[in-house]
Structures are given as C-alpha cells and as structure tokens.
Amino acid sequence: MKSGEPHVVPLAPAALAILQVLPAGTGYVLNGAQIHYARAKHRLDRRVAMLNGGKALPHWTWHDLRRTFRTGLSRLGIAPHIAELAIGHRQGGLHRVYDLHRFDTEKRHAFNAWAAHVLRIVASPADVVVPLRPGDLGAEWSSAPRPG
C-alpha cells in the first residue's frame, strides 16, 4: 500500500479456487509490475475485439475495474466505510484515531458478496457471456506463484 500499512484482502473461495489452479512460478497475478498489467490489458483488449466482431471496447483502464468493484459494493448494500476499506482506503478523521477495529469479518462479507455477484453474471446464458480461454491474457495473468 502507498501508506506502507498492510492491506488484508480476504479473497472469496471462488477467487482462491482460480488462483490455486494457476501454474506456479512464471508470472504475476496481483502486484505492482505495471509492465505486466499493460501487456495483459493489451491482450485482453485484442481478445475482446476479436470476440466482438473486430470492435474494441471504448477506452478503459484497470482503475475502472476498481471503480466498478467499489460502486458494486454500494449496490450490494455494503456500508460505505467497509467498501472503502475493501479497496485499501484508510478510515479518515477521528475514525482513524479512535476506531482501531480492522473490520476483517466485514471485509470478508464484502468480498464474498462481490464474488457471488460476479458468479451470477458469468452463470448467465452462453449468448451473453463469452468465456476466455487459459492464456488469452498471456503468461503474466495465466501463471503465478500460488498463495500460502
């Protein structure tokens, strides 16, 4: 984190299941290596355009995914302060001084709610969701050291 403080991300079981099947040792999944993010985004953009009849998505950035997650938590009824903690923002003002609770259980609930939401979307009929094959995003997204 920019603040130098640890940020606990209690991944939902569905997210952990994805990470556990990735081959170990040849790339990155979630880290600060911007070059890997750039390559992965380029490959994803190409794949989406190919699946969309050659039409690319309008301009988007990885930060749009963060904004989508944060907005989605609000739509799912997650309290704003928990949603902010889920994306790594610290509590502000007097809350930071007097409320030392870490909200790990509440963050876990938020990540589980988001995973359930995403799973409902990808379980949509095949004509609505197009699956990506392993390797569509390149080695930097299809392989990583396994957690724990």
Rosetta blueprint (number, residue, H / E / L):
1 M L
2 K L
3 S L
4 G L
5 E L
6 P L
7 H L
8 V L
9 V L
10 P L
11 L L
12 A L
13 P H
14 A H
15 A H
16 L H
17 A H
18 I H
19 L H
20 Q H
21 V L
22 L L
23 P L
24 A L
25 G L
26 T L
27 G L
28 Y L
29 V L
30 L L
31 N L
32 G L
33 A L
34 Q H
35 I H
36 H H
37 Y H
38 A H
39 R H
40 A H
41 K H
42 H H
43 R H
44 L H
45 D H
46 R H
47 R H
48 V H
49 A H
50 M H
51 L H
52 N L
53 G L
54 G L
55 K L
56 A L
57 L L
58 P L
59 H L
60 W L
61 T L
62 W H
63 H H
64 D H
65 L H
66 R H
67 R H
68 T H
69 F H
70 R H
71 T H
72 G H
73 L H
74 S H
75 R H
76 L L
77 G L
78 I L
79 A L
80 P H
81 H H
82 I H
83 A H
84 E H
85 L H
86 A H
87 I L
88 G L
89 H L
90 R L
91 Q L
92 G L
93 G H
94 L H
95 H H
96 R H
97 V H
98 Y H
99 D L
100 L L
101 H L
102 R L
103 F L
104 D H
105 T H
106 E H
107 K H
108 R H
109 H H
110 A H
111 F H
112 N H
113 A H
114 W H
115 A H
116 A H
117 H H
118 V H
119 L H
120 R H
121 I H
122 V H
123 A L
124 S L
125 P L
126 A L
127 D L
128 V L
129 V L
130 V L
131 P L
132 L L
133 R L
134 P L
135 G L
136 D L
137 L L
138 G L
139 A H
140 E H
141 W H
142 S H
143 S L
144 A L
145 P L
146 R L
147 P L
148 G L
